[in-house]
Amino acid sequence: MRIRVTDVLDLLVAGLNFEQILDEMPDLEREDIVASGFWTKCRIWSGKTSWQLLPTPQRASTIQ
């Protein structure tokens, strides 16, 4: 089963700890959660974040 990094991050941000996430997503292992954080850190440091594509108030009116 394929699980998105954003799904794992959403659970972490919601306050779930590793054990709760593993209960929620039994196909994951602890190392997968750690790898999600590492992948995110690498994306941020490399400047390849999708947050740059989120609508800002200035651009929101141009998105249809």
CHARMM-style PDB file with segment names, atoms N, HN, CA, C and O in Angstrom:
ATOM      1  N   MET     1       0.845  -1.177   0.000  1.00  0.00      PROA
ATOM      2  CA  MET     1       0.000   0.000   0.000  1.00  0.00      PROA
ATOM      3  C   MET     1       0.894   1.245   0.000  1.00  0.00      PROA
ATOM      4  O   MET     1       1.883   1.312   0.730  1.00  0.00      PROA
ATOM      5  N   ARG     2       0.543   2.193  -0.800  1.00  0.00      PROA
ATOM      6  HN  ARG     2      -0.261   2.138  -1.392  1.00  0.00      PROA
ATOM      7  CA  ARG     2       1.313   3.430  -0.906  1.00  0.00      PROA
ATOM      8  C   ARG     2       0.697   4.477   0.029  1.00  0.00      PROA
ATOM      9  O   ARG     2      -0.503   4.746  -0.019  1.00  0.00      PROA
ATOM     10  N   ILE     3       1.539   5.053   0.867  1.00  0.00      PROA
ATOM     11  HN  ILE     3       2.514   4.834   0.906  1.00  0.00      PROA
ATOM     12  CA  ILE     3       1.091   6.069   1.820  1.00  0.00      PROA
ATOM     13  C   ILE     3       1.870   7.342   1.547  1.00  0.00      PROA
ATOM     14  O   ILE     3       3.098   7.318   1.471  1.00  0.00      PROA
ATOM     15  N   ARG     4       1.161   8.456   1.399  1.00  0.00      PROA
ATOM     16  HN  ARG     4       0.163   8.476   1.461  1.00  0.00      PROA
ATOM     17  CA  ARG     4       1.814   9.728   1.092  1.00  0.00      PROA
ATOM     18  C   ARG     4       2.504  10.295   2.331  1.00  0.00      PROA
ATOM     19  O   ARG     4       2.040  10.126   3.459  1.00  0.00      PROA
ATOM     20  N   VAL     5       3.612  10.965   2.090  1.00  0.00      PROA
ATOM     21  HN  VAL     5       3.989  11.102   1.174  1.00  0.00      PROA
ATOM     22  CA  VAL     5       4.332  11.634   3.176  1.00  0.00      PROA
ATOM     23  C   VAL     5       3.407  12.634   3.855  1.00  0.00      PROA
ATOM     24  O   VAL     5       3.427  12.766   5.079  1.00  0.00      PROA
ATOM     25  N   THR     6       2.600  13.336   3.074  1.00  0.00      PROA
ATOM     26  HN  THR     6       2.585  13.229   2.080  1.00  0.00      PROA
ATOM     27  CA  THR     6       1.712  14.339   3.656  1.00  0.00      PROA
ATOM     28  C   THR     6       0.703  13.720   4.618  1.00  0.00      PROA
ATOM     29  O   THR     6       0.303  14.358   5.592  1.00  0.00      PROA
ATOM     30  N   ASP     7       0.288  12.475   4.352  1.00  0.00      PROA
ATOM     31  HN  ASP     7       0.613  11.957   3.561  1.00  0.00      PROA
ATOM     32  CA  ASP     7      -0.629  11.804   5.277  1.00  0.00      PROA
ATOM     33  C   ASP     7       0.045  11.558   6.625  1.00  0.00      PROA
ATOM     34  O   ASP     7      -0.568  11.744   7.677  1.00  0.00      PROA
ATOM     35  N   VAL     8       1.298  11.141   6.588  1.00  0.00      PROA
ATOM     36  HN  VAL     8       1.796  10.990   5.734  1.00  0.00      PROA
ATOM     37  CA  VAL     8       2.047  10.900   7.822  1.00  0.00      PROA
ATOM     38  C   VAL     8       2.275  12.222   8.554  1.00  0.00      PROA
ATOM     39  O   VAL     8       2.102  12.295   9.771  1.00  0.00      PROA
ATOM     40  N   LEU     9       2.658  13.256   7.825  1.00  0.00      PROA
ATOM     41  HN  LEU     9       2.798  13.197   6.836  1.00  0.00      PROA
ATOM     42  CA  LEU     9       2.887  14.560   8.444  1.00  0.00      PROA
ATOM     43  C   LEU     9       1.608  15.121   9.053  1.00  0.00      PROA
ATOM     44  O   LEU     9       1.645  15.720  10.128  1.00  0.00      PROA
ATOM     45  N   ASP    10       0.481  14.934   8.377  1.00  0.00      PROA
ATOM     46  HN  ASP    10       0.451  14.448   7.504  1.00  0.00      PROA
ATOM     47  CA  ASP    10      -0.798  15.405   8.920  1.00  0.00      PROA
ATOM     48  C   ASP    10      -1.088  14.775  10.281  1.00  0.00      PROA
ATOM     49  O   ASP    10      -1.575  15.445  11.192  1.00  0.00      PROA
ATOM     50  N   LEU    11      -0.789  13.497  10.412  1.00  0.00      PROA
ATOM     51  HN  LEU    11      -0.393  12.953   9.672  1.00  0.00      PROA
ATOM     52  CA  LEU    11      -1.019  12.824  11.688  1.00  0.00      PROA
ATOM     53  C   LEU    11      -0.072  13.340  12.766  1.00  0.00      PROA
ATOM     54  O   LEU    11      -0.471  13.506  13.919  1.00  0.00      PROA
ATOM     55  N   LEU    12       1.174  13.593  12.396  1.00  0.00      PROA
ATOM     56  HN  LEU    12       1.498  13.459  11.459  1.00  0.00      PROA
ATOM     57  CA  LEU    12       2.130  14.149  13.357  1.00  0.00      PROA
ATOM     58  C   LEU    12       1.696  15.539  13.813  1.00  0.00      PROA
ATOM     59  O   LEU    12       1.739  15.856  15.002  1.00  0.00      PROA
ATOM     60  N   VAL    13       1.278  16.360  12.856  1.00  0.00      PROA
ATOM     61  HN  VAL    13       1.242  16.102  11.891  1.00  0.00      PROA
ATOM     62  CA  VAL    13       0.833  17.722  13.176  1.00  0.00      PROA
ATOM     63  C   VAL    13      -0.425  17.682  14.045  1.00  0.00      PROA
ATOM     64  O   VAL    13      -0.628  18.553  14.891  1.00  0.00      PROA
ATOM     65  N   ALA    14      -1.259  16.681  13.836  1.00  0.00      PROA
ATOM     66  HN  ALA    14      -1.094  15.974  13.149  1.00  0.00      PROA
ATOM     67  CA  ALA    14      -2.478  16.544  14.640  1.00  0.00      PROA
ATOM     68  C   ALA    14      -2.174  16.115  16.077  1.00  0.00      PROA
ATOM     69  O   ALA    14      -3.063  16.096  16.928  1.00  0.00      PROA
ATOM     70  N   GLY    15      -0.896  15.768  16.341  1.00  0.00      PROA
ATOM     71  HN  GLY    15      -0.174  15.784  15.649  1.00  0.00      PROA
ATOM     72  CA  GLY    15      -0.507  15.437  17.707  1.00  0.00      PROA
ATOM     73  C   GLY    15      -0.365  13.956  17.997  1.00  0.00      PROA
ATOM     74  O   GLY    15      -0.112  13.572  19.139  1.00  0.00      PROA
ATOM     75  N   LEU    16      -0.524  13.120  16.984  1.00  0.00      PROA
ATOM     76  HN  LEU    16      -0.730  13.433  16.056  1.00  0.00      PROA
ATOM     77  CA  LEU    16      -0.357  11.688  17.215  1.00  0.00      PROA
ATOM     78  C   LEU    16       1.120  11.360  17.385  1.00  0.00      PROA
ATOM     79  O   LEU    16       1.974  11.936  16.711  1.00  0.00      PROA
ATOM     80  N   ASN    17       1.415  10.435  18.288  1.00  0.00      PROA
ATOM     81  HN  ASN    17       0.721   9.967  18.835  1.00  0.00      PROA
ATOM     82  CA  ASN    17       2.791   9.986  18.433  1.00  0.00      PROA
ATOM     83  C   ASN    17       3.031   8.800  17.494  1.00  0.00      PROA
ATOM     84  O   ASN    17       2.113   8.333  16.819  1.00  0.00      PROA
ATOM     85  N   PHE    18       4.267   8.325  17.464  1.00  0.00      PROA
ATOM     86  HN  PHE    18       5.012   8.705  18.012  1.00  0.00      PROA
ATOM     87  CA  PHE    18       4.614   7.248  16.529  1.00  0.00      PROA
ATOM     88  C   PHE    18       3.730   6.018  16.731  1.00  0.00      PROA
ATOM     89  O   PHE    18       3.258   5.428  15.760  1.00  0.00      PROA
ATOM     90  N   GLU    19       3.510   5.638  17.961  1.00  0.00      PROA
ATOM     91  HN  GLU    19       3.894   6.117  18.751  1.00  0.00      PROA
ATOM     92  CA  GLU    19       2.707   4.431  18.226  1.00  0.00      PROA
ATOM     93  C   GLU    19       1.283   4.596  17.720  1.00  0.00      PROA
ATOM     94  O   GLU    19       0.711   3.663  17.158  1.00  0.00      PROA
ATOM     95  N   GLN    20       0.714   5.766  17.914  1.00  0.00      PROA
ATOM     96  HN  GLN    20       1.179   6.524  18.371  1.00  0.00      PROA
ATOM     97  CA  GLN    20      -0.653   6.011  17.438  1.00  0.00      PROA
ATOM     98  C   GLN    20      -0.717   5.989  15.915  1.00  0.00      PROA
ATOM     99  O   GLN    20      -1.683   5.490  15.339  1.00  0.00      PROA
ATOM    100  N   ILE    21       0.306   6.528  15.266  1.00  0.00      PROA
ATOM    101  HN  ILE    21       1.091   6.933  15.735  1.00  0.00      PROA
ATOM    102  CA  ILE    21       0.347   6.506  13.806  1.00  0.00      PROA
ATOM    103  C   ILE    21       0.482   5.075  13.301  1.00  0.00      PROA
ATOM    104  O   ILE    21      -0.158   4.693  12.321  1.00  0.00      PROA
ATOM    105  N   LEU    22       1.310   4.293  13.967  1.00  0.00      PROA
ATOM    106  HN  LEU    22       1.830   4.603  14.763  1.00  0.00      PROA
ATOM    107  CA  LEU    22       1.475   2.891  13.562  1.00  0.00      PROA
ATOM    108  C   LEU    22       0.188   2.101  13.761  1.00  0.00      PROA
ATOM    109  O   LEU    22      -0.109   1.195  12.982  1.00  0.00      PROA
ATOM    110  N   ASP    23      -0.577   2.434  14.793  1.00  0.00      PROA
ATOM    111  HN  ASP    23      -0.336   3.169  15.426  1.00  0.00      PROA
ATOM    112  CA  ASP    23      -1.876   1.787  14.992  1.00  0.00      PROA
ATOM    113  C   ASP    23      -2.850   2.205  13.889  1.00  0.00      PROA
ATOM    114  O   ASP    23      -3.641   1.398  13.402  1.00  0.00      PROA
ATOM    115  N   GLU    24      -2.774   3.483  13.505  1.00  0.00      PROA
ATOM    116  HN  GLU    24      -2.131   4.139  13.901  1.00  0.00      PROA
ATOM    117  CA  GLU    24      -3.660   4.034  12.476  1.00  0.00      PROA
ATOM    118  C   GLU    24      -3.327   3.489  11.081  1.00  0.00      PROA
ATOM    119  O   GLU    24      -4.215   3.265  10.259  1.00  0.00      PROA
ATOM    120  N   MET    25      -2.034   3.282  10.835  1.00  0.00      PROA
ATOM    121  HN  MET    25      -1.313   3.464  11.503  1.00  0.00      PROA
ATOM    122  CA  MET    25      -1.548   2.819   9.528  1.00  0.00      PROA
ATOM    123  C   MET    25      -0.637   1.611   9.733  1.00  0.00      PROA
ATOM    124  O   MET    25       0.584   1.760   9.776  1.00  0.00      PROA
ATOM    125  N   PRO    26      -1.209   0.432   9.858  1.00  0.00      PROA
ATOM    126  CA  PRO    26      -0.422  -0.763  10.190  1.00  0.00      PROA
ATOM    127  C   PRO    26       0.609  -1.159   9.124  1.00  0.00      PROA
ATOM    128  O   PRO    26       1.519  -1.935   9.419  1.00  0.00      PROA
ATOM    129  N   ASP    27       0.490  -0.651   7.911  1.00  0.00      PROA
ATOM    130  HN  ASP    27      -0.249  -0.021   7.671  1.00  0.00      PROA
ATOM    131  CA  ASP    27       1.479  -0.974   6.879  1.00  0.00      PROA
ATOM    132  C   ASP    27       2.785  -0.208   7.084  1.00  0.00      PROA
ATOM    133  O   ASP    27       3.803  -0.550   6.482  1.00  0.00      PROA
ATOM    134  N   LEU    28       2.765   0.818   7.924  1.00  0.00      PROA
ATOM    135  HN  LEU    28       1.938   1.096   8.414  1.00  0.00      PROA
ATOM    136  CA  LEU    28       3.966   1.607   8.187  1.00  0.00      PROA
ATOM    137  C   LEU    28       4.844   0.949   9.243  1.00  0.00      PROA
ATOM    138  O   LEU    28       4.385   0.151  10.060  1.00  0.00      PROA
ATOM    139  N   GLU    29       6.111   1.308   9.199  1.00  0.00      PROA
ATOM    140  HN  GLU    29       6.485   1.956   8.536  1.00  0.00      PROA
ATOM    141  CA  GLU    29       7.047   0.951  10.259  1.00  0.00      PROA
ATOM    142  C   GLU    29       7.617   2.244  10.818  1.00  0.00      PROA
ATOM    143  O   GLU    29       7.524   3.292  10.180  1.00  0.00      PROA
ATOM    144  N   ARG    30       8.202   2.178  11.998  1.00  0.00      PROA
ATOM    145  HN  ARG    30       8.277   1.326  12.517  1.00  0.00      PROA
ATOM    146  CA  ARG    30       8.793   3.371  12.628  1.00  0.00      PROA
ATOM    147  C   ARG    30       9.732   4.098  11.675  1.00  0.00      PROA
ATOM    148  O   ARG    30       9.722   5.325  11.590  1.00  0.00      PROA
ATOM    149  N   GLU    31      10.534   3.332  10.969  1.00  0.00      PROA
ATOM    150  HN  GLU    31      10.543   2.334  11.039  1.00  0.00      PROA
ATOM    151  CA  GLU    31      11.512   3.917  10.048  1.00  0.00      PROA
ATOM    152  C   GLU    31      10.835   4.727   8.945  1.00  0.00      PROA
ATOM    153  O   GLU    31      11.409   5.694   8.444  1.00  0.00      PROA
ATOM    154  N   ASP    32       9.632   4.340   8.569  1.00  0.00      PROA
ATOM    155  HN  ASP    32       9.166   3.554   8.976  1.00  0.00      PROA
ATOM    156  CA  ASP    32       8.891   5.078   7.540  1.00  0.00      PROA
ATOM    157  C   ASP    32       8.497   6.472   8.038  1.00  0.00      PROA
ATOM    158  O   ASP    32       8.526   7.442   7.280  1.00  0.00      PROA
ATOM    159  N   ILE    33       8.134   6.559   9.303  1.00  0.00      PROA
ATOM    160  HN  ILE    33       8.110   5.771   9.918  1.00  0.00      PROA
ATOM    161  CA  ILE    33       7.756   7.851   9.877  1.00  0.00      PROA
ATOM    162  C   ILE    33       8.983   8.756   9.936  1.00  0.00      PROA
ATOM    163  O   ILE    33       8.915   9.933   9.583  1.00  0.00      PROA
ATOM    164  N   VAL    34      10.096   8.197  10.383  1.00  0.00      PROA
ATOM    165  HN  VAL    34      10.151   7.241  10.670  1.00  0.00      PROA
ATOM    166  CA  VAL    34      11.339   8.972  10.435  1.00  0.00      PROA
ATOM    167  C   VAL    34      11.740   9.404   9.028  1.00  0.00      PROA
ATOM    168  O   VAL    34      12.166  10.542   8.828  1.00  0.00      PROA
ATOM    169  N   ALA    35      11.607   8.517   8.063  1.00  0.00      PROA
ATOM    170  HN  ALA    35      11.261   7.593   8.225  1.00  0.00      PROA
ATOM    171  CA  ALA    35      11.964   8.830   6.676  1.00  0.00      PROA
ATOM    172  C   ALA    35      11.071   9.943   6.126  1.00  0.00      PROA
ATOM    173  O   ALA    35      11.531  10.758   5.326  1.00  0.00      PROA
ATOM    174  N   SER    36       9.816   9.989   6.538  1.00  0.00      PROA
ATOM    175  HN  SER    36       9.442   9.327   7.188  1.00  0.00      PROA
ATOM    176  CA  SER    36       8.911  11.062   6.099  1.00  0.00      PROA
ATOM    177  C   SER    36       9.428  12.416   6.568  1.00  0.00      PROA
ATOM    178  O   SER    36       9.424  13.386   5.810  1.00  0.00      PROA
ATOM    179  N   GLY    37       9.869  12.478   7.812  1.00  0.00      PROA
ATOM    180  HN  GLY    37       9.872  11.690   8.428  1.00  0.00      PROA
ATOM    181  CA  GLY    37      10.427  13.721   8.331  1.00  0.00      PROA
ATOM    182  C   GLY    37      11.711  14.104   7.620  1.00  0.00      PROA
ATOM    183  O   GLY    37      11.924  15.274   7.300  1.00  0.00      PROA
ATOM    184  N   PHE    38      12.564  13.123   7.373  1.00  0.00      PROA
ATOM    185  HN  PHE    38      12.390  12.173   7.633  1.00  0.00      PROA
ATOM    186  CA  PHE    38      13.830  13.389   6.686  1.00  0.00      PROA
ATOM    187  C   PHE    38      13.577  13.862   5.256  1.00  0.00      PROA
ATOM    188  O   PHE    38      14.218  14.805   4.791  1.00  0.00      PROA
ATOM    189  N   TRP    39      12.655  13.220   4.566  1.00  0.00      PROA
ATOM    190  HN  TRP    39      12.134  12.455   4.943  1.00  0.00      PROA
ATOM    191  CA  TRP    39      12.321  13.611   3.192  1.00  0.00      PROA
ATOM    192  C   TRP    39      11.826  15.057   3.164  1.00  0.00      PROA
ATOM    193  O   TRP    39      12.215  15.842   2.298  1.00  0.00      PROA
ATOM    194  N   THR    40      10.958  15.398   4.129  1.00  0.00      PROA
ATOM    195  HN  THR    40      10.642  14.761   4.832  1.00  0.00      PROA
ATOM    196  CA  THR    40      10.420  16.747   4.193  1.00  0.00      PROA
ATOM    197  C   THR    40      11.528  17.758   4.435  1.00  0.00      PROA
ATOM    198  O   THR    40      11.569  18.805   3.789  1.00  0.00      PROA
ATOM    199  N   LYS    41      12.423  17.451   5.359  1.00  0.00      PROA
ATOM    200  HN  LYS    41      12.390  16.600   5.884  1.00  0.00      PROA
ATOM    201  CA  LYS    41      13.551  18.348   5.635  1.00  0.00      PROA
ATOM    202  C   LYS    41      14.385  18.569   4.379  1.00  0.00      PROA
ATOM    203  O   LYS    41      14.768  19.700   4.078  1.00  0.00      PROA
ATOM    204  N   CYS    42      14.665  17.509   3.654  1.00  0.00      PROA
ATOM    205  HN  CYS    42      14.354  16.590   3.899  1.00  0.00      PROA
ATOM    206  CA  CYS    42      15.462  17.624   2.428  1.00  0.00      PROA
ATOM    207  C   CYS    42      14.753  18.478   1.387  1.00  0.00      PROA
ATOM    208  O   CYS    42      15.394  19.277   0.704  1.00  0.00      PROA
ATOM    209  N   ARG    43      13.442  18.320   1.256  1.00  0.00      PROA
ATOM    210  HN  ARG    43      12.921  17.671   1.811  1.00  0.00      PROA
ATOM    211  CA  ARG    43      12.679  19.124   0.300  1.00  0.00      PROA
ATOM    212  C   ARG    43      12.703  20.604   0.667  1.00  0.00      PROA
ATOM    213  O   ARG    43      12.833  21.465  -0.203  1.00  0.00      PROA
ATOM    214  N   ILE    44      12.578  20.888   1.948  1.00  0.00      PROA
ATOM    215  HN  ILE    44      12.473  20.188   2.654  1.00  0.00      PROA
ATOM    216  CA  ILE    44      12.595  22.282   2.387  1.00  0.00      PROA
ATOM    217  C   ILE    44      13.961  22.896   2.122  1.00  0.00      PROA
ATOM    218  O   ILE    44      14.055  23.994   1.573  1.00  0.00      PROA
ATOM    219  N   TRP    45      15.015  22.196   2.507  1.00  0.00      PROA
ATOM    220  HN  TRP    45      14.939  21.304   2.952  1.00  0.00      PROA
ATOM    221  CA  TRP    45      16.369  22.732   2.338  1.00  0.00      PROA
ATOM    222  C   TRP    45      16.744  22.858   0.869  1.00  0.00      PROA
ATOM    223  O   TRP    45      17.543  23.725   0.513  1.00  0.00      PROA
ATOM    224  N   SER    46      16.190  22.021   0.018  1.00  0.00      PROA
ATOM    225  HN  SER    46      15.541  21.317   0.307  1.00  0.00      PROA
ATOM    226  CA  SER    46      16.523  22.105  -1.405  1.00  0.00      PROA
ATOM    227  C   SER    46      15.682  23.166  -2.125  1.00  0.00      PROA
ATOM    228  O   SER    46      15.949  23.497  -3.280  1.00  0.00      PROA
ATOM    229  N   GLY    47      14.677  23.691  -1.442  1.00  0.00      PROA
ATOM    230  HN  GLY    47      14.461  23.422  -0.503  1.00  0.00      PROA
ATOM    231  CA  GLY    47      13.814  24.696  -2.054  1.00  0.00      PROA
ATOM    232  C   GLY    47      12.725  24.105  -2.919  1.00  0.00      PROA
ATOM    233  O   GLY    47      12.040  24.845  -3.624  1.00  0.00      PROA
ATOM    234  N   LYS    48      12.542  22.794  -2.889  1.00  0.00      PROA
ATOM    235  HN  LYS    48      13.099  22.193  -2.316  1.00  0.00      PROA
ATOM    236  CA  LYS    48      11.535  22.132  -3.728  1.00  0.00      PROA
ATOM    237  C   LYS    48      10.275  21.844  -2.924  1.00  0.00      PROA
ATOM    238  O   LYS    48       9.880  20.689  -2.762  1.00  0.00      PROA
ATOM    239  N   THR    49       9.658  22.887  -2.432  1.00  0.00      PROA
ATOM    240  HN  THR    49       9.979  23.825  -2.564  1.00  0.00      PROA
ATOM    241  CA  THR    49       8.449  22.704  -1.648  1.00  0.00      PROA
ATOM    242  C   THR    49       7.230  23.085  -2.453  1.00  0.00      PROA
ATOM    243  O   THR    49       7.274  24.031  -3.240  1.00  0.00      PROA
ATOM    244  N   SER    50       6.163  22.375  -2.270  1.00  0.00      PROA
ATOM    245  HN  SER    50       6.128  21.606  -1.631  1.00  0.00      PROA
ATOM    246  CA  SER    50       4.921  22.693  -2.974  1.00  0.00      PROA
ATOM    247  C   SER    50       4.227  23.882  -2.327  1.00  0.00      PROA
ATOM    248  O   SER    50       3.279  24.427  -2.894  1.00  0.00      PROA
ATOM    249  N   TRP    51       4.693  24.298  -1.128  1.00  0.00      PROA
ATOM    250  HN  TRP    51       5.463  23.856  -0.668  1.00  0.00      PROA
ATOM    251  CA  TRP    51       4.072  25.453  -0.480  1.00  0.00      PROA
ATOM    252  C   TRP    51       4.216  26.692  -1.341  1.00  0.00      PROA
ATOM    253  O   TRP    51       3.405  27.613  -1.244  1.00  0.00      PROA
ATOM    254  N   GLN    52       5.232  26.724  -2.177  1.00  0.00      PROA
ATOM    255  HN  GLN    52       5.890  25.976  -2.256  1.00  0.00      PROA
ATOM    256  CA  GLN    52       5.415  27.869  -3.052  1.00  0.00      PROA
ATOM    257  C   GLN    52       4.269  27.975  -4.058  1.00  0.00      PROA
ATOM    258  O   GLN    52       4.054  29.032  -4.651  1.00  0.00      PROA
ATOM    259  N   LEU    53       3.545  26.891  -4.246  1.00  0.00      PROA
ATOM    260  HN  LEU    53       3.719  26.033  -3.765  1.00  0.00      PROA
ATOM    261  CA  LEU    53       2.460  26.867  -5.219  1.00  0.00      PROA
ATOM    262  C   LEU    53       1.101  27.156  -4.593  1.00  0.00      PROA
ATOM    263  O   LEU    53       0.103  27.263  -5.305  1.00  0.00      PROA
ATOM    264  N   LEU    54       1.051  27.284  -3.270  1.00  0.00      PROA
ATOM    265  HN  LEU    54       1.862  27.198  -2.691  1.00  0.00      PROA
ATOM    266  CA  LEU    54      -0.220  27.553  -2.625  1.00  0.00      PROA
ATOM    267  C   LEU    54      -0.684  28.967  -2.957  1.00  0.00      PROA
ATOM    268  O   LEU    54       0.138  29.874  -3.090  1.00  0.00      PROA
ATOM    269  N   PRO    55      -1.986  29.159  -3.090  1.00  0.00      PROA
ATOM    270  CA  PRO    55      -2.478  30.491  -3.416  1.00  0.00      PROA
ATOM    271  C   PRO    55      -2.199  31.477  -2.290  1.00  0.00      PROA
ATOM    272  O   PRO    55      -2.399  31.161  -1.117  1.00  0.00      PROA
ATOM    273  N   THR    56      -1.747  32.640  -2.639  1.00  0.00      PROA
ATOM    274  HN  THR    56      -1.584  32.896  -3.592  1.00  0.00      PROA
ATOM    275  CA  THR    56      -1.575  33.726  -1.688  1.00  0.00      PROA
ATOM    276  C   THR    56      -2.727  34.693  -1.917  1.00  0.00      PROA
ATOM    277  O   THR    56      -3.382  34.626  -2.957  1.00  0.00      PROA
ATOM    278  N   PRO    57      -2.989  35.585  -0.977  1.00  0.00      PROA
ATOM    279  CA  PRO    57      -4.097  36.529  -1.205  1.00  0.00      PROA
ATOM    280  C   PRO    57      -3.950  37.303  -2.521  1.00  0.00      PROA
ATOM    281  O   PRO    57      -4.943  37.608  -3.182  1.00  0.00      PROA
ATOM    282  N   GLN    58      -2.705  37.617  -2.896  1.00  0.00      PROA
ATOM    283  HN  GLN    58      -1.898  37.369  -2.359  1.00  0.00      PROA
ATOM    284  CA  GLN    58      -2.496  38.366  -4.127  1.00  0.00      PROA
ATOM    285  C   GLN    58      -2.822  37.525  -5.366  1.00  0.00      PROA
ATOM    286  O   GLN    58      -3.317  38.053  -6.362  1.00  0.00      PROA
ATOM    287  N   ARG    59      -2.543  36.214  -5.304  1.00  0.00      PROA
ATOM    288  HN  ARG    59      -2.141  35.785  -4.495  1.00  0.00      PROA
ATOM    289  CA  ARG    59      -2.770  35.363  -6.476  1.00  0.00      PROA
ATOM    290  C   ARG    59      -4.094  34.648  -6.444  1.00  0.00      PROA
ATOM    291  O   ARG    59      -4.521  34.111  -7.466  1.00  0.00      PROA
ATOM    292  N   ALA    60      -4.763  34.621  -5.305  1.00  0.00      PROA
ATOM    293  HN  ALA    60      -4.416  35.057  -4.474  1.00  0.00      PROA
ATOM    294  CA  ALA    60      -6.000  33.837  -5.183  1.00  0.00      PROA
ATOM    295  C   ALA    60      -7.047  34.259  -6.207  1.00  0.00      PROA
ATOM    296  O   ALA    60      -7.791  33.415  -6.708  1.00  0.00      PROA
ATOM    297  N   SER    61      -7.117  35.525  -6.520  1.00  0.00      PROA
ATOM    298  HN  SER    61      -6.514  36.211  -6.114  1.00  0.00      PROA
ATOM    299  CA  SER    61      -8.142  35.996  -7.457  1.00  0.00      PROA
ATOM    300  C   SER    61      -7.849  35.538  -8.896  1.00  0.00      PROA
ATOM    301  O   SER    61      -8.742  35.560  -9.743  1.00  0.00      PROA
ATOM    302  N   THR    62      -6.612  35.126  -9.174  1.00  0.00      PROA
ATOM    303  HN  THR    62      -5.886  35.108  -8.486  1.00  0.00      PROA
ATOM    304  CA  THR    62      -6.280  34.698 -10.540  1.00  0.00      PROA
ATOM    305  C   THR    62      -6.487  33.197 -10.721  1.00  0.00      PROA
ATOM    306  O   THR    62      -6.425  32.696 -11.844  1.00  0.00      PROA
ATOM    307  N   ILE    63      -6.732  32.473  -9.626  1.00  0.00      PROA
ATOM    308  HN  ILE    63      -6.782  32.879  -8.713  1.00  0.00      PROA
ATOM    309  CA  ILE    63      -6.927  31.017  -9.724  1.00  0.00      PROA
ATOM    310  C   ILE    63      -8.394  30.740 -10.004  1.00  0.00      PROA
ATOM    311  O   ILE    63      -9.275  31.239  -9.303  1.00  0.00      PROA
ATOM    312  N   GLN    64      -8.651  29.941 -11.033  1.00  0.00      PROA
ATOM    313  HN  GLN    64      -7.935  29.536 -11.602  1.00  0.00      PROA
ATOM    314  CA  GLN    64     -10.028  29.661 -11.409  1.00  0.00      PROA
ATOM    315  C   GLN    64     -10.363  28.215 -11.197  1.00  0.00      PROA
ATOM    316  OT1 GLN    64     -11.490  27.797 -11.463  1.00  0.00      PROA
TER     317      GLN     64
END
